[in-house]
Amino acid sequence: MSSSFKFKCFQHIIFILNVFAVTTILSSSTDDSSFNNFLDIAKSPEIFDWMINIRRKIHENPELAYQEFETSKLVRSELDKMGIPYKHPVALTGVIGFIGTGLSPFIALR
């Protein structure tokens, strides 16, 4: 597996985890103006440090394609911490997190 493919996979994981974290923070607020602060929250030192920590954990344990058992466990652990429901396993190591009402419009991230 090429290093560019691994990097793309890593980018996708970090993006998804970041979206989950920020969405959870925003969903706890009843103020509609919270959505105007989305980028500020994403740039906050806490979120930044959290993303670096996740990245380091993933890099400490490289895994082959379709054998990402520890990465899957890490993603599920982070989803559990945020109280986000998910479906697992999907294609052996995949995880699908569910955010929002489930009503349209909806989006899938990879």
Backbone as JSON Lines, residues from 0, in Angstrom:
{"i":0,"aa":"M","n":[0.85,-1.17,0.0],"ca":[0.0,0.0,0.0],"c":[0.9,1.24,0.0]}
{"i":1,"aa":"S","n":[0.62,2.17,-0.89],"ca":[1.47,3.35,-1.02],"c":[1.25,4.31,0.14]}
{"i":2,"aa":"S","n":[2.28,5.13,0.41],"ca":[2.16,6.09,1.5],"c":[1.12,7.16,1.19]}
{"i":3,"aa":"S","n":[0.92,7.5,-0.09],"ca":[-0.1,8.51,-0.42],"c":[-1.5,7.97,-0.14]}
{"i":4,"aa":"F","n":[-1.72,6.68,-0.38],"ca":[-3.02,6.07,-0.07],"c":[-3.25,6.07,1.44]}
{"i":5,"aa":"K","n":[-2.22,5.73,2.21],"ca":[-2.34,5.75,3.67],"c":[-2.66,7.16,4.15]}
{"i":6,"aa":"F","n":[-1.98,8.15,3.57],"ca":[-2.21,9.53,3.98],"c":[-3.64,9.95,3.68]}
{"i":7,"aa":"K","n":[-4.17,9.57,2.51],"ca":[-5.55,9.91,2.16],"c":[-6.52,9.25,3.15]}
{"i":8,"aa":"C","n":[-6.28,8.0,3.5],"ca":[-7.13,7.32,4.48],"c":[-7.08,8.05,5.81]}
{"i":9,"aa":"F","n":[-5.9,8.44,6.22],"ca":[-5.73,9.16,7.47],"c":[-6.49,10.48,7.43]}
{"i":10,"aa":"Q","n":[-6.41,11.21,6.32],"ca":[-7.12,12.48,6.19],"c":[-8.62,12.27,6.34]}
{"i":11,"aa":"H","n":[-9.14,11.23,5.74],"ca":[-10.57,10.95,5.82],"c":[-10.99,10.67,7.27]}
{"i":12,"aa":"I","n":[-10.2,9.89,7.97],"ca":[-10.52,9.55,9.35],"c":[-10.53,10.81,10.22]}
{"i":13,"aa":"I","n":[-9.5,11.63,10.08],"ca":[-9.42,12.85,10.88],"c":[-10.58,13.78,10.56]}
{"i":14,"aa":"F","n":[-10.92,13.92,9.29],"ca":[-12.04,14.78,8.91],"c":[-13.33,14.28,9.56]}
{"i":15,"aa":"I","n":[-13.58,13.0,9.48],"ca":[-14.8,12.44,10.05],"c":[-14.84,12.64,11.56]}
{"i":16,"aa":"L","n":[-13.75,12.35,12.23],"ca":[-13.71,12.53,13.67],"c":[-13.92,13.98,14.06]}
{"i":17,"aa":"N","n":[-13.33,14.89,13.29],"ca":[-13.5,16.32,13.56],"c":[-14.96,16.73,13.38]}
{"i":18,"aa":"V","n":[-15.58,16.27,12.33],"ca":[-17.0,16.59,12.1],"c":[-17.84,16.06,13.25]}
{"i":19,"aa":"F","n":[-17.57,14.84,13.71],"ca":[-18.32,14.28,14.83],"c":[-18.16,15.13,16.08]}
{"i":20,"aa":"A","n":[-16.93,15.53,16.36],"ca":[-16.67,16.31,17.57],"c":[-17.36,17.66,17.54]}
{"i":21,"aa":"V","n":[-17.23,18.37,16.44],"ca":[-17.83,19.69,16.33],"c":[-19.35,19.6,16.32]}
{"i":22,"aa":"T","n":[-19.89,18.62,15.64],"ca":[-21.35,18.45,15.6],"c":[-21.89,18.17,16.99]}
{"i":23,"aa":"T","n":[-21.18,17.38,17.76],"ca":[-21.62,17.09,19.12],"c":[-21.61,18.35,19.97]}
{"i":24,"aa":"I","n":[-20.58,19.16,19.83],"ca":[-20.5,20.42,20.58],"c":[-21.66,21.33,20.2]}
{"i":25,"aa":"L","n":[-21.9,21.46,18.91],"ca":[-22.96,22.34,18.43],"c":[-24.35,21.84,18.81]}
{"i":26,"aa":"S","n":[-24.54,20.53,18.79],"ca":[-25.87,20.0,19.07],"c":[-26.26,20.17,20.53]}
{"i":27,"aa":"S","n":[-25.28,20.42,21.4],"ca":[-25.6,20.63,22.81],"c":[-26.09,22.04,23.07]}
{"i":28,"aa":"S","n":[-26.0,22.91,22.09],"ca":[-26.43,24.3,22.24],"c":[-27.81,24.49,21.62]}
{"i":29,"aa":"T","n":[-28.65,25.27,22.3],"ca":[-29.97,25.56,21.74],"c":[-29.97,26.88,20.98]}
{"i":30,"aa":"D","n":[-28.87,27.58,20.96],"ca":[-28.77,28.88,20.31],"c":[-28.39,28.71,18.84]}
{"i":31,"aa":"D","n":[-29.24,29.21,17.93],"ca":[-28.95,29.09,16.5],"c":[-27.68,29.81,16.09]}
{"i":32,"aa":"S","n":[-27.25,30.8,16.85],"ca":[-26.03,31.53,16.5],"c":[-24.79,30.65,16.64]}
{"i":33,"aa":"S","n":[-24.92,29.5,17.3],"ca":[-23.78,28.59,17.45],"c":[-23.24,28.16,16.1]}
{"i":34,"aa":"F","n":[-24.12,28.02,15.12],"ca":[-23.67,27.58,13.81],"c":[-22.79,28.63,13.14]}
{"i":35,"aa":"N","n":[-22.95,29.89,13.52],"ca":[-22.09,30.94,12.97],"c":[-20.69,30.85,13.53]}
{"i":36,"aa":"N","n":[-20.52,30.14,14.62],"ca":[-19.21,30.0,15.26],"c":[-18.54,28.67,14.94]}
{"i":37,"aa":"F","n":[-19.05,27.97,13.95],"ca":[-18.54,26.64,13.6],"c":[-17.02,26.63,13.4]}
{"i":38,"aa":"L","n":[-16.51,27.54,12.6],"ca":[-15.07,27.57,12.32],"c":[-14.27,27.92,13.57]}
{"i":39,"aa":"D","n":[-14.79,28.81,14.39],"ca":[-14.09,29.16,15.63],"c":[-13.95,27.94,16.52]}
{"i":40,"aa":"I","n":[-14.99,27.15,16.61],"ca":[-14.94,25.94,17.42],"c":[-13.94,24.95,16.82]}
{"i":41,"aa":"A","n":[-13.98,24.79,15.5],"ca":[-13.07,23.85,14.84],"c":[-11.61,24.26,15.02]}
{"i":42,"aa":"K","n":[-11.36,25.56,15.15],"ca":[-10.0,26.07,15.31],"c":[-9.57,26.16,16.77]}
{"i":43,"aa":"S","n":[-10.44,25.82,17.68],"ca":[-10.12,25.97,19.1],"c":[-8.95,25.06,19.48]}
{"i":44,"aa":"P","n":[-8.15,25.5,20.46],"ca":[-7.0,24.69,20.88],"c":[-7.4,23.29,21.35]}
{"i":45,"aa":"E","n":[-8.58,23.17,21.97],"ca":[-9.01,21.86,22.46],"c":[-9.25,20.88,21.31]}
{"i":46,"aa":"I","n":[-9.95,21.34,20.28],"ca":[-10.21,20.48,19.12],"c":[-8.91,20.18,18.39]}
{"i":47,"aa":"F","n":[-8.07,21.19,18.23],"ca":[-6.78,21.01,17.56],"c":[-5.94,19.97,18.29]}
{"i":48,"aa":"D","n":[-5.83,20.11,19.6],"ca":[-5.05,19.15,20.39],"c":[-5.65,17.75,20.31]}
{"i":49,"aa":"W","n":[-6.98,17.68,20.33],"ca":[-7.67,16.39,20.22],"c":[-7.33,15.71,18.89]}
{"i":50,"aa":"M","n":[-7.37,16.48,17.8],"ca":[-7.07,15.91,16.48],"c":[-5.62,15.44,16.41]}
{"i":51,"aa":"I","n":[-4.7,16.2,16.98],"ca":[-3.29,15.79,16.99],"c":[-3.13,14.48,17.76]}
{"i":52,"aa":"N","n":[-3.81,14.37,18.88],"ca":[-3.75,13.15,19.69],"c":[-4.26,11.94,18.91]}
{"i":53,"aa":"I","n":[-5.38,12.11,18.21],"ca":[-5.92,11.02,17.39],"c":[-4.93,10.64,16.29]}
{"i":54,"aa":"R","n":[-4.39,11.64,15.62],"ca":[-3.42,11.38,14.54],"c":[-2.23,10.59,15.08]}
{"i":55,"aa":"R","n":[-1.73,10.98,16.21],"ca":[-0.57,10.28,16.79],"c":[-0.9,8.83,17.13]}
{"i":56,"aa":"K","n":[-2.08,8.62,17.7],"ca":[-2.49,7.25,18.02],"c":[-2.56,6.38,16.77]}
{"i":57,"aa":"I","n":[-3.09,6.94,15.69],"ca":[-3.2,6.19,14.44],"c":[-1.82,5.88,13.88]}
{"i":58,"aa":"H","n":[-0.91,6.86,13.93],"ca":[0.43,6.66,13.39],"c":[1.26,5.7,14.24]}
{"i":59,"aa":"E","n":[0.96,5.61,15.52],"ca":[1.68,4.67,16.39],"c":[1.33,3.23,16.09]}
{"i":60,"aa":"N","n":[0.22,3.02,15.38],"ca":[-0.23,1.66,15.11],"c":[-0.68,1.53,13.66]}
{"i":61,"aa":"P","n":[0.27,1.56,12.71],"ca":[-0.12,1.44,11.3],"c":[-0.73,0.06,11.03]}
{"i":62,"aa":"E","n":[-1.74,0.06,10.15],"ca":[-2.43,-1.19,9.84],"c":[-2.63,-1.32,8.33]}
{"i":63,"aa":"L","n":[-2.68,-2.55,7.87],"ca":[-2.9,-2.81,6.46],"c":[-4.36,-2.58,6.1]}
{"i":64,"aa":"A","n":[-4.61,-2.34,4.82],"ca":[-5.98,-2.14,4.33],"c":[-6.84,-3.34,4.69]}
{"i":65,"aa":"Y","n":[-8.06,-3.07,5.11],"ca":[-9.04,-4.07,5.51],"c":[-8.63,-4.85,6.75]}
{"i":66,"aa":"Q","n":[-7.6,-4.37,7.44],"ca":[-7.17,-4.97,8.71],"c":[-7.01,-3.89,9.77]}
{"i":67,"aa":"E","n":[-7.81,-2.84,9.68],"ca":[-7.69,-1.68,10.56],"c":[-8.46,-1.9,11.87]}
{"i":68,"aa":"F","n":[-8.17,-2.97,12.56],"ca":[-8.91,-3.32,13.77],"c":[-8.69,-2.32,14.89]}
{"i":69,"aa":"E","n":[-7.45,-1.9,15.1],"ca":[-7.16,-0.93,16.17],"c":[-7.7,0.45,15.82]}
{"i":70,"aa":"T","n":[-7.62,0.83,14.55],"ca":[-8.17,2.12,14.12],"c":[-9.68,2.12,14.32]}
{"i":71,"aa":"S","n":[-10.33,1.03,13.96],"ca":[-11.77,0.9,14.15],"c":[-12.12,1.0,15.64]}
{"i":72,"aa":"K","n":[-11.33,0.35,16.47],"ca":[-11.56,0.41,17.92],"c":[-11.4,1.85,18.43]}
{"i":73,"aa":"L","n":[-10.4,2.56,17.92],"ca":[-10.18,3.96,18.31],"c":[-11.36,4.84,17.9]}
{"i":74,"aa":"V","n":[-11.83,4.68,16.67],"ca":[-12.97,5.46,16.18],"c":[-14.19,5.19,17.05]}
{"i":75,"aa":"R","n":[-14.46,3.92,17.34],"ca":[-15.62,3.57,18.17],"c":[-15.49,4.13,19.58]}
{"i":76,"aa":"S","n":[-14.29,4.11,20.11],"ca":[-14.05,4.67,21.44],"c":[-14.35,6.17,21.47]}
{"i":77,"aa":"E","n":[-13.89,6.88,20.45],"ca":[-14.15,8.33,20.38],"c":[-15.64,8.61,20.2]}
{"i":78,"aa":"L","n":[-16.31,7.81,19.39],"ca":[-17.75,7.98,19.21],"c":[-18.48,7.71,20.53]}
{"i":79,"aa":"D","n":[-18.05,6.69,21.26],"ca":[-18.64,6.4,22.57],"c":[-18.47,7.58,23.52]}
{"i":80,"aa":"K","n":[-17.28,8.17,23.55],"ca":[-17.01,9.31,24.43],"c":[-17.93,10.49,24.1]}
{"i":81,"aa":"M","n":[-18.28,10.63,22.82],"ca":[-19.12,11.75,22.39],"c":[-20.6,11.4,22.43]}
{"i":82,"aa":"G","n":[-20.91,10.15,22.78],"ca":[-22.3,9.73,22.84],"c":[-22.96,9.62,21.48]}
{"i":83,"aa":"I","n":[-22.17,9.34,20.45],"ca":[-22.69,9.22,19.09],"c":[-22.95,7.75,18.79]}
{"i":84,"aa":"P","n":[-24.19,7.41,18.44],"ca":[-24.49,6.01,18.09],"c":[-23.83,5.63,16.76]}
{"i":85,"aa":"Y","n":[-23.52,4.36,16.63],"ca":[-22.87,3.89,15.4],"c":[-23.23,2.45,15.14]}
{"i":86,"aa":"K","n":[-22.95,2.03,13.91],"ca":[-23.13,0.64,13.49],"c":[-21.74,0.06,13.23]}
{"i":87,"aa":"H","n":[-21.52,-1.12,13.76],"ca":[-20.24,-1.81,13.58],"c":[-20.5,-3.3,13.74]}
{"i":88,"aa":"P","n":[-19.9,-4.16,13.01],"ca":[-18.95,-3.92,11.92],"c":[-19.66,-3.69,10.59]}
{"i":89,"aa":"V","n":[-19.03,-2.94,9.76],"ca":[-19.44,-2.74,8.37],"c":[-18.22,-3.11,7.54]}
{"i":90,"aa":"A","n":[-18.35,-4.12,6.71],"ca":[-17.21,-4.61,5.92],"c":[-16.03,-4.94,6.84]}
{"i":91,"aa":"L","n":[-16.3,-5.6,7.93],"ca":[-15.35,-6.12,8.91],"c":[-14.85,-5.06,9.89]}
{"i":92,"aa":"T","n":[-14.22,-3.99,9.41],"ca":[-13.66,-3.0,10.34],"c":[-14.32,-1.64,10.25]}
{"i":93,"aa":"G","n":[-15.26,-1.46,9.33],"ca":[-15.9,-0.16,9.13],"c":[-16.83,0.22,10.26]}
{"i":94,"aa":"V","n":[-17.05,1.53,10.38],"ca":[-17.93,2.1,11.4],"c":[-18.78,3.17,10.74]}
{"i":95,"aa":"I","n":[-20.08,3.16,11.01],"ca":[-20.97,4.21,10.52],"c":[-21.53,4.93,11.74]}
{"i":96,"aa":"G","n":[-21.21,6.22,11.87],"ca":[-21.74,7.03,12.96],"c":[-23.02,7.72,12.53]}
{"i":97,"aa":"F","n":[-23.95,7.88,13.47],"ca":[-25.24,8.51,13.16],"c":[-25.39,9.8,13.96]}
{"i":98,"aa":"I","n":[-25.51,10.92,13.23],"ca":[-25.65,12.23,13.85],"c":[-26.91,12.87,13.3]}
{"i":99,"aa":"G","n":[-27.69,13.5,14.15],"ca":[-28.87,14.21,13.68],"c":[-30.13,13.38,13.84]}
{"i":100,"aa":"T","n":[-31.17,13.78,13.12],"ca":[-32.49,13.17,13.26],"c":[-32.68,11.94,12.39]}
{"i":101,"aa":"G","n":[-31.89,11.81,11.35],"ca":[-32.08,10.73,10.39],"c":[-33.04,11.1,9.28]}
{"i":102,"aa":"L","n":[-33.64,12.28,9.4],"ca":[-34.55,12.77,8.36],"c":[-33.75,13.53,7.31]}
{"i":103,"aa":"S","n":[-34.29,13.61,6.1],"ca":[-33.58,14.35,5.06],"c":[-33.64,15.84,5.36]}
{"i":104,"aa":"P","n":[-32.69,16.62,4.91],"ca":[-31.57,16.15,4.1],"c":[-30.53,15.45,4.98]}
{"i":105,"aa":"F","n":[-29.8,14.54,4.39],"ca":[-28.75,13.86,5.11],"c":[-27.53,13.72,4.21]}
{"i":106,"aa":"I","n":[-26.4,13.38,4.82],"ca":[-25.15,13.3,4.08],"c":[-24.35,12.11,4.6]}
{"i":107,"aa":"A","n":[-23.6,11.5,3.73],"ca":[-22.69,10.43,4.11],"c":[-21.27,10.92,3.88]}
{"i":108,"aa":"L","n":[-20.41,10.68,4.85],"ca":[-19.0,11.06,4.73],"c":[-18.16,9.8,4.71]}
{"i":109,"aa":"R","n":[-17.1,9.85,3.95],"ca":[-16.19,8.71,3.91],"c":[-14.83,9.16,4.34]}
